[in-house]
Amino acid sequence: MQQSTRGHPGSDAGVHYEGDTEATRRRLRRLAHALDTAIPLPGGYRVGWDGIIGLIPGIGDLAGTALSSYIIVQAHRLGAPLVVLLRMAINVLIESAVGIIPLVGDLFDFAWKANRRNVELLDDHLDRPHEVRRQSTWIVGGLVGVLAATAILLVALTLWLLRLVLSAL
């Protein structure tokens, strides 16, 4: 049964088959499992290859980010809206940014599990698109607001410190 999607200009995502969507969802779930939870540890905790690869200095986090980006590309192909894709990218960005900190970042990488989060977000979007779009809009909007407020505070602090230094001269 053919199902049309909201194809994006310049992409070949104009038409896909419902079976393709389910096959892609299964493939992405397997990838997220391999990257985030495939290796059992004592105590019932599970880690994945993303965290193991991330232990390799320099290239490990870059390789993990590239693998995580594949899930976002597939979400785009399945018609996820921009706000959902941004939310997924934020999950990967958090994991990547914290992941570059030696030791602490590696431990965070094992715990954050951005790939599982993103596949669950995609599944939720495909099952309940309007609800997930609304939630994602609030989350992304809130994050943009926090970042804007932080930038304004940093500029204000810098100007205050500069005025303080110049008045002491």
Phi and psi in radians as a Rosetta constraint file:
Dihedral C 1 N 2 CA 2 C 2 CIRCULARHARMONIC -1.435 0.35
Dihedral N 2 CA 2 C 2 N 3 CIRCULARHARMONIC 2.425 0.35
Dihedral C 2 N 3 CA 3 C 3 CIRCULARHARMONIC -2.314 0.35
Dihedral N 3 CA 3 C 3 N 4 CIRCULARHARMONIC 2.233 0.35
Dihedral C 3 N 4 CA 4 C 4 CIRCULARHARMONIC -1.487 0.35
Dihedral N 4 CA 4 C 4 N 5 CIRCULARHARMONIC 2.666 0.35
Dihedral C 4 N 5 CA 5 C 5 CIRCULARHARMONIC -2.175 0.35
Dihedral N 5 CA 5 C 5 N 6 CIRCULARHARMONIC 2.960 0.35
Dihedral C 5 N 6 CA 6 C 6 CIRCULARHARMONIC -1.368 0.35
Dihedral N 6 CA 6 C 6 N 7 CIRCULARHARMONIC 1.494 0.35
Dihedral C 6 N 7 CA 7 C 7 CIRCULARHARMONIC -1.128 0.35
Dihedral N 7 CA 7 C 7 N 8 CIRCULARHARMONIC 2.501 0.35
Dihedral C 7 N 8 CA 8 C 8 CIRCULARHARMONIC -1.636 0.35
Dihedral N 8 CA 8 C 8 N 9 CIRCULARHARMONIC 2.474 0.35
Dihedral C 8 N 9 CA 9 C 9 CIRCULARHARMONIC -0.913 0.35
Dihedral N 9 CA 9 C 9 N 10 CIRCULARHARMONIC 2.320 0.35
Dihedral C 9 N 10 CA 10 C 10 CIRCULARHARMONIC 1.462 0.35
Dihedral N 10 CA 10 C 10 N 11 CIRCULARHARMONIC 0.038 0.35
Dihedral C 10 N 11 CA 11 C 11 CIRCULARHARMONIC -1.923 0.35
Dihedral N 11 CA 11 C 11 N 12 CIRCULARHARMONIC 2.893 0.35
Dihedral C 11 N 12 CA 12 C 12 CIRCULARHARMONIC -1.727 0.35
Dihedral N 12 CA 12 C 12 N 13 CIRCULARHARMONIC 0.383 0.35
Dihedral C 12 N 13 CA 13 C 13 CIRCULARHARMONIC -1.586 0.35
Dihedral N 13 CA 13 C 13 N 14 CIRCULARHARMONIC 0.370 0.35
Dihedral C 13 N 14 CA 14 C 14 CIRCULARHARMONIC -1.132 0.35
Dihedral N 14 CA 14 C 14 N 15 CIRCULARHARMONIC -0.676 0.35
Dihedral C 14 N 15 CA 15 C 15 CIRCULARHARMONIC -2.434 0.35
Dihedral N 15 CA 15 C 15 N 16 CIRCULARHARMONIC 2.388 0.35
Dihedral C 15 N 16 CA 16 C 16 CIRCULARHARMONIC -2.521 0.35
Dihedral N 16 CA 16 C 16 N 17 CIRCULARHARMONIC 2.978 0.35
Dihedral C 16 N 17 CA 17 C 17 CIRCULARHARMONIC -1.797 0.35
Dihedral N 17 CA 17 C 17 N 18 CIRCULARHARMONIC 2.556 0.35
Dihedral C 17 N 18 CA 18 C 18 CIRCULARHARMONIC -0.959 0.35
Dihedral N 18 CA 18 C 18 N 19 CIRCULARHARMONIC -0.676 0.35
Dihedral C 18 N 19 CA 19 C 19 CIRCULARHARMONIC -1.097 0.35
Dihedral N 19 CA 19 C 19 N 20 CIRCULARHARMONIC -0.598 0.35
Dihedral C 19 N 20 CA 20 C 20 CIRCULARHARMONIC -1.108 0.35
Dihedral N 20 CA 20 C 20 N 21 CIRCULARHARMONIC -0.698 0.35
Dihedral C 20 N 21 CA 21 C 21 CIRCULARHARMONIC -1.084 0.35
Dihedral N 21 CA 21 C 21 N 22 CIRCULARHARMONIC -0.806 0.35
Dihedral C 21 N 22 CA 22 C 22 CIRCULARHARMONIC -1.142 0.35
Dihedral N 22 CA 22 C 22 N 23 CIRCULARHARMONIC -0.695 0.35
Dihedral C 22 N 23 CA 23 C 23 CIRCULARHARMONIC -1.122 0.35
Dihedral N 23 CA 23 C 23 N 24 CIRCULARHARMONIC -0.704 0.35
Dihedral C 23 N 24 CA 24 C 24 CIRCULARHARMONIC -1.148 0.35
Dihedral N 24 CA 24 C 24 N 25 CIRCULARHARMONIC -0.732 0.35
Dihedral C 24 N 25 CA 25 C 25 CIRCULARHARMONIC -1.060 0.35
Dihedral N 25 CA 25 C 25 N 26 CIRCULARHARMONIC -0.775 0.35
Dihedral C 25 N 26 CA 26 C 26 CIRCULARHARMONIC -1.105 0.35
Dihedral N 26 CA 26 C 26 N 27 CIRCULARHARMONIC -0.744 0.35
Dihedral C 26 N 27 CA 27 C 27 CIRCULARHARMONIC -1.108 0.35
Dihedral N 27 CA 27 C 27 N 28 CIRCULARHARMONIC -0.724 0.35
Dihedral C 27 N 28 CA 28 C 28 CIRCULARHARMONIC -1.211 0.35
Dihedral N 28 CA 28 C 28 N 29 CIRCULARHARMONIC -0.626 0.35
Dihedral C 28 N 29 CA 29 C 29 CIRCULARHARMONIC -1.108 0.35
Dihedral N 29 CA 29 C 29 N 30 CIRCULARHARMONIC -0.733 0.35
Dihedral C 29 N 30 CA 30 C 30 CIRCULARHARMONIC -1.130 0.35
Dihedral N 30 CA 30 C 30 N 31 CIRCULARHARMONIC -0.729 0.35
Dihedral C 30 N 31 CA 31 C 31 CIRCULARHARMONIC -1.097 0.35
Dihedral N 31 CA 31 C 31 N 32 CIRCULARHARMONIC -0.813 0.35
Dihedral C 31 N 32 CA 32 C 32 CIRCULARHARMONIC -1.073 0.35
Dihedral N 32 CA 32 C 32 N 33 CIRCULARHARMONIC -0.693 0.35
Dihedral C 32 N 33 CA 33 C 33 CIRCULARHARMONIC -1.084 0.35
Dihedral N 33 CA 33 C 33 N 34 CIRCULARHARMONIC -0.822 0.35
Dihedral C 33 N 34 CA 34 C 34 CIRCULARHARMONIC -1.077 0.35
Dihedral N 34 CA 34 C 34 N 35 CIRCULARHARMONIC -0.718 0.35
Dihedral C 34 N 35 CA 35 C 35 CIRCULARHARMONIC -1.330 0.35
Dihedral N 35 CA 35 C 35 N 36 CIRCULARHARMONIC -0.515 0.35
Dihedral C 35 N 36 CA 36 C 36 CIRCULARHARMONIC -2.061 0.35
Dihedral N 36 CA 36 C 36 N 37 CIRCULARHARMONIC -0.444 0.35
Dihedral C 36 N 37 CA 37 C 37 CIRCULARHARMONIC -2.497 0.35
Dihedral N 37 CA 37 C 37 N 38 CIRCULARHARMONIC 0.283 0.35
Dihedral C 37 N 38 CA 38 C 38 CIRCULARHARMONIC -1.312 0.35
Dihedral N 38 CA 38 C 38 N 39 CIRCULARHARMONIC -0.362 0.35
Dihedral C 38 N 39 CA 39 C 39 CIRCULARHARMONIC -1.908 0.35
Dihedral N 39 CA 39 C 39 N 40 CIRCULARHARMONIC 1.946 0.35
Dihedral C 39 N 40 CA 40 C 40 CIRCULARHARMONIC -1.335 0.35
Dihedral N 40 CA 40 C 40 N 41 CIRCULARHARMONIC 2.487 0.35
Dihedral C 40 N 41 CA 41 C 41 CIRCULARHARMONIC -2.067 0.35
Dihedral N 41 CA 41 C 41 N 42 CIRCULARHARMONIC 2.809 0.35
Dihedral C 41 N 42 CA 42 C 42 CIRCULARHARMONIC -1.015 0.35
Dihedral N 42 CA 42 C 42 N 43 CIRCULARHARMONIC 2.523 0.35
Dihedral C 42 N 43 CA 43 C 43 CIRCULARHARMONIC 1.594 0.35
Dihedral N 43 CA 43 C 43 N 44 CIRCULARHARMONIC 0.048 0.35
Dihedral C 43 N 44 CA 44 C 44 CIRCULARHARMONIC 1.540 0.35
Dihedral N 44 CA 44 C 44 N 45 CIRCULARHARMONIC -0.048 0.35
Dihedral C 44 N 45 CA 45 C 45 CIRCULARHARMONIC -1.420 0.35
Dihedral N 45 CA 45 C 45 N 46 CIRCULARHARMONIC 2.613 0.35
Dihedral C 45 N 46 CA 46 C 46 CIRCULARHARMONIC -2.225 0.35
Dihedral N 46 CA 46 C 46 N 47 CIRCULARHARMONIC 2.474 0.35
Dihedral C 46 N 47 CA 47 C 47 CIRCULARHARMONIC -2.180 0.35
Dihedral N 47 CA 47 C 47 N 48 CIRCULARHARMONIC 2.974 0.35
Dihedral C 47 N 48 CA 48 C 48 CIRCULARHARMONIC -2.275 0.35
Dihedral N 48 CA 48 C 48 N 49 CIRCULARHARMONIC -3.139 0.35
Dihedral C 48 N 49 CA 49 C 49 CIRCULARHARMONIC -1.179 0.35
Dihedral N 49 CA 49 C 49 N 50 CIRCULARHARMONIC -0.444 0.35
Dihedral C 49 N 50 CA 50 C 50 CIRCULARHARMONIC -1.043 0.35
Dihedral N 50 CA 50 C 50 N 51 CIRCULARHARMONIC -0.796 0.35
Dihedral C 50 N 51 CA 51 C 51 CIRCULARHARMONIC -1.166 0.35
Dihedral N 51 CA 51 C 51 N 52 CIRCULARHARMONIC -0.670 0.35
Dihedral C 51 N 52 CA 52 C 52 CIRCULARHARMONIC -1.139 0.35
Dihedral N 52 CA 52 C 52 N 53 CIRCULARHARMONIC -0.821 0.35
Dihedral C 52 N 53 CA 53 C 53 CIRCULARHARMONIC -1.080 0.35
Dihedral N 53 CA 53 C 53 N 54 CIRCULARHARMONIC -0.639 0.35
Dihedral C 53 N 54 CA 54 C 54 CIRCULARHARMONIC -1.105 0.35
Dihedral N 54 CA 54 C 54 N 55 CIRCULARHARMONIC -0.304 0.35
Dihedral C 54 N 55 CA 55 C 55 CIRCULARHARMONIC -1.253 0.35
Dihedral N 55 CA 55 C 55 N 56 CIRCULARHARMONIC -0.332 0.35
Dihedral C 55 N 56 CA 56 C 56 CIRCULARHARMONIC -1.295 0.35
Dihedral N 56 CA 56 C 56 N 57 CIRCULARHARMONIC 2.040 0.35
Dihedral C 56 N 57 CA 57 C 57 CIRCULARHARMONIC -1.018 0.35
Dihedral N 57 CA 57 C 57 N 58 CIRCULARHARMONIC 2.405 0.35
Dihedral C 57 N 58 CA 58 C 58 CIRCULARHARMONIC 1.430 0.35
Dihedral N 58 CA 58 C 58 N 59 CIRCULARHARMONIC -1.305 0.35
Dihedral C 58 N 59 CA 59 C 59 CIRCULARHARMONIC -1.414 0.35
Dihedral N 59 CA 59 C 59 N 60 CIRCULARHARMONIC -0.382 0.35
Dihedral C 59 N 60 CA 60 C 60 CIRCULARHARMONIC -1.049 0.35
Dihedral N 60 CA 60 C 60 N 61 CIRCULARHARMONIC -0.875 0.35
Dihedral C 60 N 61 CA 61 C 61 CIRCULARHARMONIC -1.171 0.35
Dihedral N 61 CA 61 C 61 N 62 CIRCULARHARMONIC -0.621 0.35
Dihedral C 61 N 62 CA 62 C 62 CIRCULARHARMONIC -1.128 0.35
Dihedral N 62 CA 62 C 62 N 63 CIRCULARHARMONIC -0.749 0.35
Dihedral C 62 N 63 CA 63 C 63 CIRCULARHARMONIC -1.147 0.35
Dihedral N 63 CA 63 C 63 N 64 CIRCULARHARMONIC -0.719 0.35
Dihedral C 63 N 64 CA 64 C 64 CIRCULARHARMONIC -1.093 0.35
Dihedral N 64 CA 64 C 64 N 65 CIRCULARHARMONIC -0.709 0.35
Dihedral C 64 N 65 CA 65 C 65 CIRCULARHARMONIC -1.136 0.35
Dihedral N 65 CA 65 C 65 N 66 CIRCULARHARMONIC -0.703 0.35
Dihedral C 65 N 66 CA 66 C 66 CIRCULARHARMONIC -1.092 0.35
Dihedral N 66 CA 66 C 66 N 67 CIRCULARHARMONIC -0.756 0.35
Dihedral C 66 N 67 CA 67 C 67 CIRCULARHARMONIC -1.139 0.35
Dihedral N 67 CA 67 C 67 N 68 CIRCULARHARMONIC -0.702 0.35
Dihedral C 67 N 68 CA 68 C 68 CIRCULARHARMONIC -1.153 0.35
Dihedral N 68 CA 68 C 68 N 69 CIRCULARHARMONIC -0.590 0.35
Dihedral C 68 N 69 CA 69 C 69 CIRCULARHARMONIC -1.144 0.35
Dihedral N 69 CA 69 C 69 N 70 CIRCULARHARMONIC -0.483 0.35
Dihedral C 69 N 70 CA 70 C 70 CIRCULARHARMONIC -1.029 0.35
Dihedral N 70 CA 70 C 70 N 71 CIRCULARHARMONIC -0.679 0.35
Dihedral C 70 N 71 CA 71 C 71 CIRCULARHARMONIC -1.106 0.35
Dihedral N 71 CA 71 C 71 N 72 CIRCULARHARMONIC -0.711 0.35
Dihedral C 71 N 72 CA 72 C 72 CIRCULARHARMONIC -1.159 0.35
Dihedral N 72 CA 72 C 72 N 73 CIRCULARHARMONIC -0.709 0.35
Dihedral C 72 N 73 CA 73 C 73 CIRCULARHARMONIC -1.063 0.35
Dihedral N 73 CA 73 C 73 N 74 CIRCULARHARMONIC -0.749 0.35
Dihedral C 73 N 74 CA 74 C 74 CIRCULARHARMONIC -1.177 0.35
Dihedral N 74 CA 74 C 74 N 75 CIRCULARHARMONIC -0.629 0.35
Dihedral C 74 N 75 CA 75 C 75 CIRCULARHARMONIC -1.087 0.35
Dihedral N 75 CA 75 C 75 N 76 CIRCULARHARMONIC -0.721 0.35
Dihedral C 75 N 76 CA 76 C 76 CIRCULARHARMONIC -1.071 0.35
Dihedral N 76 CA 76 C 76 N 77 CIRCULARHARMONIC -0.756 0.35
Dihedral C 76 N 77 CA 77 C 77 CIRCULARHARMONIC -1.092 0.35
Dihedral N 77 CA 77 C 77 N 78 CIRCULARHARMONIC -0.571 0.35
Dihedral C 77 N 78 CA 78 C 78 CIRCULARHARMONIC -1.476 0.35
Dihedral N 78 CA 78 C 78 N 79 CIRCULARHARMONIC 0.055 0.35
Dihedral C 78 N 79 CA 79 C 79 CIRCULARHARMONIC 1.601 0.35
Dihedral N 79 CA 79 C 79 N 80 CIRCULARHARMONIC 0.292 0.35
Dihedral C 79 N 80 CA 80 C 80 CIRCULARHARMONIC -1.088 0.35
Dihedral N 80 CA 80 C 80 N 81 CIRCULARHARMONIC 2.399 0.35
Dihedral C 80 N 81 CA 81 C 81 CIRCULARHARMONIC -1.226 0.35
Dihedral N 81 CA 81 C 81 N 82 CIRCULARHARMONIC 2.830 0.35
Dihedral C 81 N 82 CA 82 C 82 CIRCULARHARMONIC -0.945 0.35
Dihedral N 82 CA 82 C 82 N 83 CIRCULARHARMONIC -0.727 0.35
Dihedral C 82 N 83 CA 83 C 83 CIRCULARHARMONIC -1.140 0.35
Dihedral N 83 CA 83 C 83 N 84 CIRCULARHARMONIC -0.598 0.35
Dihedral C 83 N 84 CA 84 C 84 CIRCULARHARMONIC -1.244 0.35
Dihedral N 84 CA 84 C 84 N 85 CIRCULARHARMONIC -0.719 0.35
Dihedral C 84 N 85 CA 85 C 85 CIRCULARHARMONIC -1.090 0.35
Dihedral N 85 CA 85 C 85 N 86 CIRCULARHARMONIC -0.688 0.35
Dihedral C 85 N 86 CA 86 C 86 CIRCULARHARMONIC -1.109 0.35
Dihedral N 86 CA 86 C 86 N 87 CIRCULARHARMONIC -0.727 0.35
Dihedral C 86 N 87 CA 87 C 87 CIRCULARHARMONIC -1.094 0.35
Dihedral N 87 CA 87 C 87 N 88 CIRCULARHARMONIC -0.693 0.35
Dihedral C 87 N 88 CA 88 C 88 CIRCULARHARMONIC -1.143 0.35
Dihedral N 88 CA 88 C 88 N 89 CIRCULARHARMONIC -0.752 0.35
Dihedral C 88 N 89 CA 89 C 89 CIRCULARHARMONIC -1.098 0.35
Dihedral N 89 CA 89 C 89 N 90 CIRCULARHARMONIC -0.631 0.35
Dihedral C 89 N 90 CA 90 C 90 CIRCULARHARMONIC -1.108 0.35
Dihedral N 90 CA 90 C 90 N 91 CIRCULARHARMONIC -0.722 0.35
Dihedral C 90 N 91 CA 91 C 91 CIRCULARHARMONIC -1.023 0.35
Dihedral N 91 CA 91 C 91 N 92 CIRCULARHARMONIC -0.775 0.35
Dihedral C 91 N 92 CA 92 C 92 CIRCULARHARMONIC -1.212 0.35
Dihedral N 92 CA 92 C 92 N 93 CIRCULARHARMONIC -0.697 0.35
Dihedral C 92 N 93 CA 93 C 93 CIRCULARHARMONIC -1.098 0.35
Dihedral N 93 CA 93 C 93 N 94 CIRCULARHARMONIC -0.739 0.35
Dihedral C 93 N 94 CA 94 C 94 CIRCULARHARMONIC -1.058 0.35
Dihedral N 94 CA 94 C 94 N 95 CIRCULARHARMONIC -0.846 0.35
Dihedral C 94 N 95 CA 95 C 95 CIRCULARHARMONIC -1.067 0.35
Dihedral N 95 CA 95 C 95 N 96 CIRCULARHARMONIC -0.711 0.35
Dihedral C 95 N 96 CA 96 C 96 CIRCULARHARMONIC -1.248 0.35
Dihedral N 96 CA 96 C 96 N 97 CIRCULARHARMONIC -0.754 0.35
Dihedral C 96 N 97 CA 97 C 97 CIRCULARHARMONIC -1.146 0.35
Dihedral N 97 CA 97 C 97 N 98 CIRCULARHARMONIC -0.810 0.35
Dihedral C 97 N 98 CA 98 C 98 CIRCULARHARMONIC -1.269 0.35
Dihedral N 98 CA 98 C 98 N 99 CIRCULARHARMONIC -0.551 0.35
Dihedral C 98 N 99 CA 99 C 99 CIRCULARHARMONIC -1.090 0.35
Dihedral N 99 CA 99 C 99 N 100 CIRCULARHARMONIC -0.398 0.35
Dihedral C 99 N 100 CA 100 C 100 CIRCULARHARMONIC -1.375 0.35
Dihedral N 100 CA 100 C 100 N 101 CIRCULARHARMONIC -0.201 0.35
Dihedral C 100 N 101 CA 101 C 101 CIRCULARHARMONIC -1.342 0.35
Dihedral N 101 CA 101 C 101 N 102 CIRCULARHARMONIC 2.138 0.35
Dihedral C 101 N 102 CA 102 C 102 CIRCULARHARMONIC -0.970 0.35
Dihedral N 102 CA 102 C 102 N 103 CIRCULARHARMONIC 2.447 0.35
Dihedral C 102 N 103 CA 103 C 103 CIRCULARHARMONIC 1.114 0.35
Dihedral N 103 CA 103 C 103 N 104 CIRCULARHARMONIC -1.067 0.35
Dihedral C 103 N 104 CA 104 C 104 CIRCULARHARMONIC -1.044 0.35
Dihedral N 104 CA 104 C 104 N 105 CIRCULARHARMONIC -0.765 0.35
Dihedral C 104 N 105 CA 105 C 105 CIRCULARHARMONIC -1.116 0.35
Dihedral N 105 CA 105 C 105 N 106 CIRCULARHARMONIC -0.667 0.35
Dihedral C 105 N 106 CA 106 C 106 CIRCULARHARMONIC -1.142 0.35
Dihedral N 106 CA 106 C 106 N 107 CIRCULARHARMONIC -0.736 0.35
Dihedral C 106 N 107 CA 107 C 107 CIRCULARHARMONIC -1.136 0.35
Dihedral N 107 CA 107 C 107 N 108 CIRCULARHARMONIC -0.719 0.35
Dihedral C 107 N 108 CA 108 C 108 CIRCULARHARMONIC -1.086 0.35
Dihedral N 108 CA 108 C 108 N 109 CIRCULARHARMONIC -0.716 0.35
Dihedral C 108 N 109 CA 109 C 109 CIRCULARHARMONIC -1.030 0.35
Dihedral N 109 CA 109 C 109 N 110 CIRCULARHARMONIC -0.678 0.35
Dihedral C 109 N 110 CA 110 C 110 CIRCULARHARMONIC -1.174 0.35
Dihedral N 110 CA 110 C 110 N 111 CIRCULARHARMONIC -0.551 0.35
Dihedral C 110 N 111 CA 111 C 111 CIRCULARHARMONIC -1.592 0.35
Dihedral N 111 CA 111 C 111 N 112 CIRCULARHARMONIC -0.600 0.35
Dihedral C 111 N 112 CA 112 C 112 CIRCULARHARMONIC -1.205 0.35
Dihedral N 112 CA 112 C 112 N 113 CIRCULARHARMONIC -0.760 0.35
Dihedral C 112 N 113 CA 113 C 113 CIRCULARHARMONIC 0.972 0.35
Dihedral N 113 CA 113 C 113 N 114 CIRCULARHARMONIC 0.997 0.35
Dihedral C 113 N 114 CA 114 C 114 CIRCULARHARMONIC -1.044 0.35
Dihedral N 114 CA 114 C 114 N 115 CIRCULARHARMONIC -0.590 0.35
Dihedral C 114 N 115 CA 115 C 115 CIRCULARHARMONIC -1.178 0.35
Dihedral N 115 CA 115 C 115 N 116 CIRCULARHARMONIC -0.761 0.35
Dihedral C 115 N 116 CA 116 C 116 CIRCULARHARMONIC -1.100 0.35
Dihedral N 116 CA 116 C 116 N 117 CIRCULARHARMONIC -0.759 0.35
Dihedral C 116 N 117 CA 117 C 117 CIRCULARHARMONIC -1.015 0.35
Dihedral N 117 CA 117 C 117 N 118 CIRCULARHARMONIC -0.787 0.35
Dihedral C 117 N 118 CA 118 C 118 CIRCULARHARMONIC -1.213 0.35
Dihedral N 118 CA 118 C 118 N 119 CIRCULARHARMONIC -0.676 0.35
Dihedral C 118 N 119 CA 119 C 119 CIRCULARHARMONIC -1.189 0.35
Dihedral N 119 CA 119 C 119 N 120 CIRCULARHARMONIC -0.693 0.35
Dihedral C 119 N 120 CA 120 C 120 CIRCULARHARMONIC -1.113 0.35
Dihedral N 120 CA 120 C 120 N 121 CIRCULARHARMONIC -0.689 0.35
Dihedral C 120 N 121 CA 121 C 121 CIRCULARHARMONIC -1.105 0.35
Dihedral N 121 CA 121 C 121 N 122 CIRCULARHARMONIC -0.762 0.35
Dihedral C 121 N 122 CA 122 C 122 CIRCULARHARMONIC -1.110 0.35
Dihedral N 122 CA 122 C 122 N 123 CIRCULARHARMONIC -0.797 0.35
Dihedral C 122 N 123 CA 123 C 123 CIRCULARHARMONIC -1.021 0.35
Dihedral N 123 CA 123 C 123 N 124 CIRCULARHARMONIC -0.791 0.35
Dihedral C 123 N 124 CA 124 C 124 CIRCULARHARMONIC -1.067 0.35
Dihedral N 124 CA 124 C 124 N 125 CIRCULARHARMONIC -0.736 0.35
Dihedral C 124 N 125 CA 125 C 125 CIRCULARHARMONIC -1.075 0.35
Dihedral N 125 CA 125 C 125 N 126 CIRCULARHARMONIC -0.770 0.35
Dihedral C 125 N 126 CA 126 C 126 CIRCULARHARMONIC -1.187 0.35
Dihedral N 126 CA 126 C 126 N 127 CIRCULARHARMONIC -0.505 0.35
Dihedral C 126 N 127 CA 127 C 127 CIRCULARHARMONIC -1.526 0.35
Dihedral N 127 CA 127 C 127 N 128 CIRCULARHARMONIC -0.624 0.35
Dihedral C 127 N 128 CA 128 C 128 CIRCULARHARMONIC -2.416 0.35
Dihedral N 128 CA 128 C 128 N 129 CIRCULARHARMONIC 1.199 0.35
Dihedral C 128 N 129 CA 129 C 129 CIRCULARHARMONIC -1.037 0.35
Dihedral N 129 CA 129 C 129 N 130 CIRCULARHARMONIC -0.737 0.35
Dihedral C 129 N 130 CA 130 C 130 CIRCULARHARMONIC -1.193 0.35
Dihedral N 130 CA 130 C 130 N 131 CIRCULARHARMONIC -0.720 0.35
Dihedral C 130 N 131 CA 131 C 131 CIRCULARHARMONIC -1.142 0.35
Dihedral N 131 CA 131 C 131 N 132 CIRCULARHARMONIC -0.783 0.35
Dihedral C 131 N 132 CA 132 C 132 CIRCULARHARMONIC -1.194 0.35
Dihedral N 132 CA 132 C 132 N 133 CIRCULARHARMONIC -0.643 0.35
Dihedral C 132 N 133 CA 133 C 133 CIRCULARHARMONIC -1.104 0.35
Dihedral N 133 CA 133 C 133 N 134 CIRCULARHARMONIC -0.747 0.35
Dihedral C 133 N 134 CA 134 C 134 CIRCULARHARMONIC -1.124 0.35
Dihedral N 134 CA 134 C 134 N 135 CIRCULARHARMONIC -0.814 0.35
Dihedral C 134 N 135 CA 135 C 135 CIRCULARHARMONIC -1.045 0.35
Dihedral N 135 CA 135 C 135 N 136 CIRCULARHARMONIC -0.782 0.35
Dihedral C 135 N 136 CA 136 C 136 CIRCULARHARMONIC -1.131 0.35
Dihedral N 136 CA 136 C 136 N 137 CIRCULARHARMONIC -0.657 0.35
Dihedral C 136 N 137 CA 137 C 137 CIRCULARHARMONIC -1.080 0.35
Dihedral N 137 CA 137 C 137 N 138 CIRCULARHARMONIC -0.760 0.35
Dihedral C 137 N 138 CA 138 C 138 CIRCULARHARMONIC -1.146 0.35
Dihedral N 138 CA 138 C 138 N 139 CIRCULARHARMONIC -0.753 0.35
Dihedral C 138 N 139 CA 139 C 139 CIRCULARHARMONIC -1.161 0.35
Dihedral N 139 CA 139 C 139 N 140 CIRCULARHARMONIC -0.846 0.35
Dihedral C 139 N 140 CA 140 C 140 CIRCULARHARMONIC -1.150 0.35
Dihedral N 140 CA 140 C 140 N 141 CIRCULARHARMONIC -0.742 0.35
Dihedral C 140 N 141 CA 141 C 141 CIRCULARHARMONIC -1.076 0.35
Dihedral N 141 CA 141 C 141 N 142 CIRCULARHARMONIC -0.741 0.35
Dihedral C 141 N 142 CA 142 C 142 CIRCULARHARMONIC -1.099 0.35
Dihedral N 142 CA 142 C 142 N 143 CIRCULARHARMONIC -0.724 0.35
Dihedral C 142 N 143 CA 143 C 143 CIRCULARHARMONIC -1.141 0.35
Dihedral N 143 CA 143 C 143 N 144 CIRCULARHARMONIC -0.728 0.35
Dihedral C 143 N 144 CA 144 C 144 CIRCULARHARMONIC -1.080 0.35
Dihedral N 144 CA 144 C 144 N 145 CIRCULARHARMONIC -0.720 0.35
Dihedral C 144 N 145 CA 145 C 145 CIRCULARHARMONIC -1.080 0.35
Dihedral N 145 CA 145 C 145 N 146 CIRCULARHARMONIC -0.771 0.35
Dihedral C 145 N 146 CA 146 C 146 CIRCULARHARMONIC -1.111 0.35
Dihedral N 146 CA 146 C 146 N 147 CIRCULARHARMONIC -0.757 0.35
Dihedral C 146 N 147 CA 147 C 147 CIRCULARHARMONIC -1.127 0.35
Dihedral N 147 CA 147 C 147 N 148 CIRCULARHARMONIC -0.696 0.35
Dihedral C 147 N 148 CA 148 C 148 CIRCULARHARMONIC -1.137 0.35
Dihedral N 148 CA 148 C 148 N 149 CIRCULARHARMONIC -0.768 0.35
Dihedral C 148 N 149 CA 149 C 149 CIRCULARHARMONIC -1.099 0.35
Dihedral N 149 CA 149 C 149 N 150 CIRCULARHARMONIC -0.698 0.35
Dihedral C 149 N 150 CA 150 C 150 CIRCULARHARMONIC -1.101 0.35
Dihedral N 150 CA 150 C 150 N 151 CIRCULARHARMONIC -0.759 0.35
Dihedral C 150 N 151 CA 151 C 151 CIRCULARHARMONIC -1.096 0.35
Dihedral N 151 CA 151 C 151 N 152 CIRCULARHARMONIC -0.744 0.35
Dihedral C 151 N 152 CA 152 C 152 CIRCULARHARMONIC -1.108 0.35
Dihedral N 152 CA 152 C 152 N 153 CIRCULARHARMONIC -0.752 0.35
Dihedral C 152 N 153 CA 153 C 153 CIRCULARHARMONIC -1.117 0.35
Dihedral N 153 CA 153 C 153 N 154 CIRCULARHARMONIC -0.681 0.35
Dihedral C 153 N 154 CA 154 C 154 CIRCULARHARMONIC -1.141 0.35
Dihedral N 154 CA 154 C 154 N 155 CIRCULARHARMONIC -0.707 0.35
Dihedral C 154 N 155 CA 155 C 155 CIRCULARHARMONIC -1.126 0.35
Dihedral N 155 CA 155 C 155 N 156 CIRCULARHARMONIC -0.787 0.35
Dihedral C 155 N 156 CA 156 C 156 CIRCULARHARMONIC -1.077 0.35
Dihedral N 156 CA 156 C 156 N 157 CIRCULARHARMONIC -0.742 0.35
Dihedral C 156 N 157 CA 157 C 157 CIRCULARHARMONIC -1.112 0.35
Dihedral N 157 CA 157 C 157 N 158 CIRCULARHARMONIC -0.749 0.35
Dihedral C 157 N 158 CA 158 C 158 CIRCULARHARMONIC -1.083 0.35
Dihedral N 158 CA 158 C 158 N 159 CIRCULARHARMONIC -0.786 0.35
Dihedral C 158 N 159 CA 159 C 159 CIRCULARHARMONIC -1.120 0.35
Dihedral N 159 CA 159 C 159 N 160 CIRCULARHARMONIC -0.719 0.35
Dihedral C 159 N 160 CA 160 C 160 CIRCULARHARMONIC -1.094 0.35
Dihedral N 160 CA 160 C 160 N 161 CIRCULARHARMONIC -0.797 0.35
Dihedral C 160 N 161 CA 161 C 161 CIRCULARHARMONIC -1.111 0.35
Dihedral N 161 CA 161 C 161 N 162 CIRCULARHARMONIC -0.706 0.35
Dihedral C 161 N 162 CA 162 C 162 CIRCULARHARMONIC -1.099 0.35
Dihedral N 162 CA 162 C 162 N 163 CIRCULARHARMONIC -0.769 0.35
Dihedral C 162 N 163 CA 163 C 163 CIRCULARHARMONIC -1.108 0.35
Dihedral N 163 CA 163 C 163 N 164 CIRCULARHARMONIC -0.688 0.35
Dihedral C 163 N 164 CA 164 C 164 CIRCULARHARMONIC -1.086 0.35
Dihedral N 164 CA 164 C 164 N 165 CIRCULARHARMONIC -0.801 0.35
Dihedral C 164 N 165 CA 165 C 165 CIRCULARHARMONIC -1.138 0.35
Dihedral N 165 CA 165 C 165 N 166 CIRCULARHARMONIC -0.787 0.35
Dihedral C 165 N 166 CA 166 C 166 CIRCULARHARMONIC -1.157 0.35
Dihedral N 166 CA 166 C 166 N 167 CIRCULARHARMONIC -0.582 0.35
Dihedral C 166 N 167 CA 167 C 167 CIRCULARHARMONIC -1.273 0.35
Dihedral N 167 CA 167 C 167 N 168 CIRCULARHARMONIC -0.390 0.35
Dihedral C 167 N 168 CA 168 C 168 CIRCULARHARMONIC -1.401 0.35
Dihedral N 168 CA 168 C 168 N 169 CIRCULARHARMONIC -0.266 0.35
